Amino acid sequence: MSRIVAVTSCPTGIAHTFMAAESLKRGAEALDNTIKVETQGSVGTQDTLTAADIQAADLVIIAADTKVDLTRFKGKPIYETSTNAAINDAQGLVKKALAQVATQPAAQDVTTPKRIVGITSCPTGIAHTFMAAEGLQKGAEALGHTVKVETQGSVGAQNTLTTADIQAADLVIIAADTKVDLTRFKGKAIYETSTNAVINDGQGVVKKAIAQAKALASPAGGTDYVAAVQAAKAERSSSRTGAYKHLLTGVSYMIPFVVAGGILIALGFAFGGINADKAPVTSLAGALFQIGANGGFVLFVPILAGFIAYSIADRPGLAPGMIGGLVATTITGAGFLGGIAAGFLAGYTVYYLNKWIKLPRNLAGLMPVLILPVLGTLIVGLLMVFVIGTPVHWLNTALTDWLKGLQTANAVVLGLVMGLMMAIDMGGPINKAAYAVAVGLLGSQIYGPMAAVMAAGMTPPLGLALATVLFKD
């Protein structure tokens, strides 16, 4: 008989947290083990594990879909899994946990030279990120290990770990105060800590990491379908490169503004009739229309431009991109096309400024918060006003006039083309291109293409739903 303590937690802190706790209790007791389960739910921590509970335990089970602090379980065998695994097969999970503890290898020799990779990150992405990287570098090298540290700072990821680096590594150390995606380290021994710990005692952290690191594996208890879908999306996203990837990043962040603004405009017309756009803002219909039109729709081009730049140059590109997009719509009249141009211009401007400008380490914190945003905005703003804005404004106006002048037959052809583009590849690049064009035309008060795009985009899922009802076998 073993004495087990456990912690359960899920993102909402409601159903899965308590279902997993109940299932673990039944599973452990059915195997003649004693167990106490702490739930970290939406109402706070319940059945809190005491120091005496932990000290007396033979095994710790963490069934959680959120990050759980493991500091208090130091020196105890820990088995980590998901709440779904605990709910679906608690007895099997307990057996696996006990078997893993029984076969757990002894602590590794910290004197053997190892190849270490690490990531450092802090909320601001400035001082602690780089201080922790330096502390980890010096600590590992002082112990005779080779190390490469990726910094995820405010100027983006630097000294990025390659697939070959990770493949060759014996150990991964994550010194971060923010969430770091661990997907690429699956199967590797990982040790997680804070930036402060590495700054204060780099050598001590490396020694602990070698002794206590645990391999990152898939959750027990069957396939985690949510994780599988997320991994597939990440893989598909990583396969996109160049302008296409950056444009889709901007479009993905822009869509919520278009949806929110469009629905509020529609509600305005629903409550106020066809003249809702002329209704006073003190009325419900007028307020809804103004929030949608002068709130959501005014922002979508700056958001598009900002996140195109963000995709290229990371956070330092965001401000120049958004300001450039706003200049395109409010000063130069370049509209949606001007926003795209501003986004790419801001992104690549900041990207190359970041590569070319080299500052001493003690001044590096000025780059993301002062130098890159100011220089990037200055260059992009002046180019948009004096160079790019006028020709793009002319092009945008010509396109708008041509679309508005389409007669019935030509409009039908345009609708068919846009509809086919939406449906032909089920959410692929052709679909995204059609949607981006239709959304951009909304800013020029051309609504026909969006009508065709939405109608055609709904057809494949409705067809699939109908097929599953009519032909269940």
N, C-alpha and C positions, 0 to 999 in steps of 0.2 A: 504494500500500500504506500502510495506517495502523497506528499502534501503539496498541493498546487495552489498558487495564487494567479489571478488573471486580471486583465484590464480590457474592457470593451469600449469602443468608441466609433461613431460614424459621423459624416459631415453634418447631418441635421441634428444628431444627438437625440433622436426619438426612437423610431421603431427598431432599426437594426441593432442599436446599442443594447436594448433590453432583451430582444429576441436572442441575440448571441449569448448574453449573460445567462439567460435561463437554459439555453441549450447546452452550454458548457457545464453548468451545474449538474444537469441530468446525465450528460455523457460521462463526466468524471466519476460521479457517484455510482453509476451503473457498473463501472470497472473497479469499484471498491477503493476509490481514492477520495481524500478529503480536498475540498476546494473552497476558496473564497474569491468572489469576483467583484472588482470595483468597476462601476459604470461611470463613464465620463460623458454625461448627457446634457441636454438643453437646460435642465434644471440644476446643473452643477454636478459635482462629484458625489456619488452615493456609495455606501459600504466601503469607505476609504480603507485602503490597506495600511496597517500600522507598520512601524519598523519591526515589531516583534513578529507580525505575520510574514513579512518578507524574509527575516532572518531564519525563521523555522521552515521556510519553503524549500522543497527539492527542485521545483520547476516553476518558471514564470511563463505564462501564455499571454501574448498580446494579440487580441483579435480586434484589429482596428483598421479603418479606412482613412484615418487622419494621423498626423504625426503625434506620437506619444513620447513624453520625456522618459528615458530609460535610466537616468542617472541614479535613482535610488535602488535600482536592481543590480548595481555593480557587483561583479563576482558571482552572480547567479546565472544558471543556464536559462537562456531565453529562447522561446519559440515564437516567431512572429507569423501571423496569417491575417486573413480578411474576416470580416463579420459574416460574409456569405458562407465561407468554409465552415465556420463554427455552427451556423444555423443548419446547414445541409447535412453535416455528418460529424457531430461533436465527438462521438466515441472514436471514430477513425482518426480524427484530428489529435485527440489525447494520446492515442496509441503511437502515432507518428512522432509527437512531441517527446514522449518518454523514450522512444527508440532512438531519436536523434541525440538526446542527452546522453544516453548510454554509450553511444559510439562517438561522442564529440572528442576530437583530438586534443591533446595537451597543448598548452600555450606555446607559441612559436618562439624560437630563439631570436631575440632582438638584435643580436650581434652579427647575424648573417647579412651581408649586403643585399639590399633589395631594390627593385625598381618601383618607385612610387610616383603616382600621379595624384594631383589634388585640384580642388576648386575652392576659391575663396569668394565670398560675396557678402555685402552688408546692405542695409536698406537704402542708404544714400549712394552707395557705390563709389565712394571716394576714399577717405582715409583708411578705414579699417580693412577694406578689401585688399589694398596694396600692402599695408603693414602686416596683415596676416600672411600674405603670399611670401613676403620677405622672411617672416619668422619661420614659416614652414620650410622654406628653401634652406635657410641657415641651419635649422634644427636637424633636418634630414642629412645634409651634407656633413655636419659635425659628427654624425654617427656612422658615416661611411656609406650612406645610401645615395643612389641617383634619384633625382626628383625633377618633375616638370609640373608647374602650377598654372592653371588657367584662372585668370581673374575675370569675374563677371561684374564689371563696374559700370559707372554712369556713361562711359564712352563706348560701351559694348564689350563683348568678350575679347580678351587679348591673350596672346600666347595659347591659342585654342588647342585643346587636346585632339589629336587625330585618331582615327580608328586603329592605326598601327601602334600609337602610344598606349592606348587603353589595352589593346591585345597583349602587349609585351609586359604590362604592369603586374606586379605581385600584389599591390595594395592600392586602394583608392582612399584618400582622405578628403572629406568634405568639411571645410571650415566655413560655415555660413550661418548668417542670422536671417536669411530669407529662404524660401522654398527653392530647391535645386532639383531639376529633373534628373532622375537616376537611371532612366531607361537604358541609356547606352552602356551602363556598367553592369548589366545583368550577368550573373555568374562570377563576378569579381568580389573579392573581399573588400568590404566598405566599412569605414569608421567615420562617424559623424560627430562633429563638435562645433563650438562657437569660434568666431574670429578672436574674441578676447583670450580664449584658452591658448590659441596658437601664438598670439602676440606675447603673452606673458611667459610661456614655457613651451617653445617649439619642440625641443628635444623630448620633453616629457610626453607631449601629445603623440609624437612619432612612436615612442616606446609603447604607450598604451594602445595605439592603433594596431601595431604588429601583434600585440598580445590578445586584443579583444575583437578585432575586426570580424565581421560575419559576412558570408556570401549572400549576395542579393539574388533571390530566386523568385519564381512565379508563385502566387498564392496557392496554398494547399487546398485540397477539396474540389478539384476540377478546374475547368477553364474559366478564367475571369473574362467574360465577353466584353465588358465595358473597356477593360484595359486593352484587349485585343483590337477593338475598334479604334481606340485612341492611338495605338501603335501603328495601325494601318494608315490612319490619317496623317500621323507624323511622318511616316515613310513616304506617303504620296506628296506631302508638302515639301519634304527635303529633296524630292526629285525635280521639283520646279526650280528653275534658275532664271536669272536675268530679269529683263523687264516684265515678263509675264508674272513671275512670282511677286515682284514689287507691286504691280498693278492690282493683283488679286488681294494682296494684303490690305491695300487701301480700300478696295471695294468691300471687303469683309467687315472692316470697321465702320464704313459709311452706311451700310445697310440698315442698322438699327435707327439711325437718324431719319432715313428716308421712310422707314416703316412707321415710326412714331409720328413724324410730321404728316405723312399721308393719311393715317387713320384719324388724326385730330382734325385735319381739313375735311375729311369725309363726314365726321360727326358734326362739324360746323354746318355743312350743307344739309345734313339730316335734320338738324334742329331749326335751321334758319331758312331753308329753301335755297333756291338758285341764287339769291342775292346775299348769301351769308358773307361774301367777301366785302360787301358794302355795309354790313351791319356794324353798329357801334361796339367798341371793345367792351363796354359795360354790360352788354347782353351776353348770354351764354353762347349763342351761335357765333357772335363776333369774336369773343374771347378764344373759343376753340379754334376758329379759323386763323386768328393772328398767331396763336402759340404754334400751330402747325406750320404756317407759311413763313412767318418772320422769326420763328424759333428753330424748329427742326430743319426746314428746307434751306434756311440761310447758312446753317452750319455744315451741310453735307459736303460741299466742295472743299472748304478748309480742312475738314476731317479726312477726306480722300487724299488731299495733297500732303497733309501732315503724316499720315501713316504710310504713304508711298516712301516719303523721306525716312521715316522710322525704319522701314524694312531695309533700306540701303545703308543707313548710317547709325542705326540704333537711336537711343534717346536724344543725343545731341541734335539729330536731324528733325525732331518733332516740332520745335518752335519755329525754325525757319520755314519748314514745309507748311504749317498751318497759316502762318502770316502771309506767305507767298500765295496760298490759295485764297485767302481773304482779299489780298490785293487784286488777284485775278478777277474776282467777282464784283468788288465794290469800287475799284479805282480804274482799272483798265477795261472792264466789261468783257474780258476774255472768256468768262463762263467756265463751263465744265472742262473744255479742252485746255483752257488756261490753267485750271487747277491741276490737271495731269502734268502739264509742262512744268509748273511750279514745284510739284512734288518731286519729279525726277531731278530737276535743277538743284533743289535744296539738298536732296539726298546725296548726290554725287559731289556737290560743293563741300558739304560738311565732311563727307568721307575722305576726300583728298586733303582738306585742311587738317584733319586729325592725323593723317599720315605724314604730312610735310612739316607741321609745327611740332618741334621737340622742346619741351620745357624740363627744367630740373625736377626731380621727384617731389621736392617740397612745394613746388608750384603747380604740380599736375592737377590738383583739385580745382584749379581755375578753368581748366579746359572745358569741362562739360557744363559748367554753370555760368560762365562769363564769355570766354574767348570764342568758342565754337558757335553758341547761339547768336552772339552779337555780330560776328563777322559773317556768319551764314545768312542771317536776316538782312544785313546791309547789302551783301552781294546779290542775293536773290531779289530783294525788293527793288533795287536800282535796275537790274536787268529786266525785271517784269515791266517796270514803268517805262523805261527808255528804249528797250530793244525788243523784247519778246511780246509784250502786251498788245501792241498795235497790229502786227500781222495775225496773231492768234484771234484777236477780236474780229478782224475782217473775215477770217476763215469761219469763225463761229457764227457770225451774222449771215454769211452766205449760205451755210448749211441750214440754219434756222429758216431763212427765207425760202430755200428750195423745198424743205419739208412742209412748210405751211402752204406752199403753192401747189402741192400735189393734188391732182384731180382724183375722182373716185377710183378709176381703174388703176392708176399708179399707186394709190394708197392701199388698195387691196393687195397688189403685188408686194409692196413693202411689208404689209402685215404678214403675208405668207412667208416671206423670207425671214423676218424676225421670229415668227412662230416656229419655223423649221429649225432655226439656229438654237432656240430654247429647248426643243424636244429631242434633237438628234443625238446628243451624247450624254443625256441624263445627268446634268450637273458638271460636265467637263469644261474644257477651255472655250469651246464654241458657245456653250450656254452662258458662261460668265461674260464673254465679250458682248453678246446680245443684251444681257441684263445691264451691264455697265453703260452701254450706249443709251438704252431706254431711260435709265435713271438720270443720266446726264441731260437728256433732252427735257426732263421735267423742269429743270432749272430755267429753261427757255420757254416754258409754258407750252410745250408740245407734248400732248398726252396720248396721241394715237398709237405710237410704237409701244408704249408701256401697256396699253390695253391689249395689244396683240401678244406681247411677251407674257403677261400674266395669264391670259386665257390658254395659250399654248403650254405654258409651264405647268398648269394644273392637269393637263390632259393625261400624261403618262401615269401619274399616281392614281388618278381616278380610274383609268383603264385597268391598272393592276388590282385595285381594290374590287372593282366589279368582277374581274376574272376570278378572284379568289372566292367570291360569293357564288358565282354561277357554276364554276368548275372546281369544286372543292377537292376532287380526286385527281 
